[in-house]
Amino acid sequence: MNNDKSNNGLKLVRITAMRQTVYRDLMQQYENPIEHTCDICVGQTFVSVDGQRPEGLCESAWESMRPFVESLARGEGNFYDGWMQNPQSAMISCNDGFRPVSFYLETIN
């Protein structure tokens, strides 16, 4: 098997947690206290095979990035006409408005 593709001919997509921002003022003003939040750690990586959600990746974060991962897996890219320096990549944040995590998505060559 070629290392840069899955069995279905789709490219593998690496998902790397790059940064987490925490908006404590918004949390204090609007969020109900909760004990357990995000399990993602900055630097943590996942690999999407066949455009599927990797095990252990937050389902909510996956929904934010899924269309981009699926496009990259198909070999597409160049989102928004040159948004990223690497056209086979994207920077996507999860939809947690209190502690969003930014993820770098890239095809594995």
N, C-alpha and C positions, 0 to 999 in steps of 0.2 A: 504494500500500500504506500502511496506517495504521502509523505509526512504533512503536506499542507492541505490535504483534503480528506474528508470523511469517506465512508463507503458509498455514499450517495453522490459523490462528486462535488459536494458543497465544501467551501473553505471552512477551516476552523477559525473561530473568532475568540481572541483573548480579551477578557474583561478585567481591567485592573482598577481597584479603588484608589483614586488619586488624592482625594481631600474630603474632609467632612467639616462642614460649617455648623455651628450651633448658635441659634438665636435665642439666648436666654430671656431677653426682654419679651419676645413674642410668646415663649413658653410660659412665662410667669403670668402674662396677661390673658392668654387664650387657652392654654392646654390644661386638661384635667391631669392631675398627678398620675403618673404610671411608673411601675417599677421596672419593667423591661422594655427596652426600645431596640435599637439597631445592633445586630451582631457583626456587622461588617467592620473590618479593620483596614485602615489606610495601608496600602501595599499588598493587600490580599488580591489574589488572582483566581480567575475561573476560566474555563475553556468551554465555549459553546460548540457542540458537535451537532451537525445537521440543523443548525439554526434553533436548537432547543435550549431551554433554560437549564443551566448547569445546576447540579445538586448543591444545595447549601446557599444558593443565591436567593436573596429576599424576593418573594413573589411581587411585591409592590415595585421594587426597583426594576425587576424584569419587565413589568408592563410598560415602564417608561422607556426602556431601551430596546424592547423586542423588535419593533419595525426596523431599527437601524442594524441590529444583529442579523436579522433575516436578510436584509439587503446586502450586507457585507458578505454573508455566507454564500450568496448567489454570485459573488464577484462584482457586485455593483458598488457604488460609492460616489465620491465627488458630490456630497450633499450640499445643497444650497450654493451650487456653482462656485466651488473653491473655498468653502468655509474653513477646511482643515489643511494644514501644510501637507500632510499625508492624505491623499484622496481616498485611501482605503482604511480610513479611521473616522471616529466621531468622539466627541466629548459630551456625555449625557449625564444629567443629574437625576437622582430619584425624586419622587414627588412628595417627600416629607418636608413640609414647609417649616418645620422647627429645627431639623438637623439633617439637611440634605447632604448626600454623598455624591461626589462627582466621579464618574467612571470613564476611563479611556478605553474605547473599543477599537480593536485593530485585527485585521486578518493576520494569520500566522503563515509566514512564507517558508 
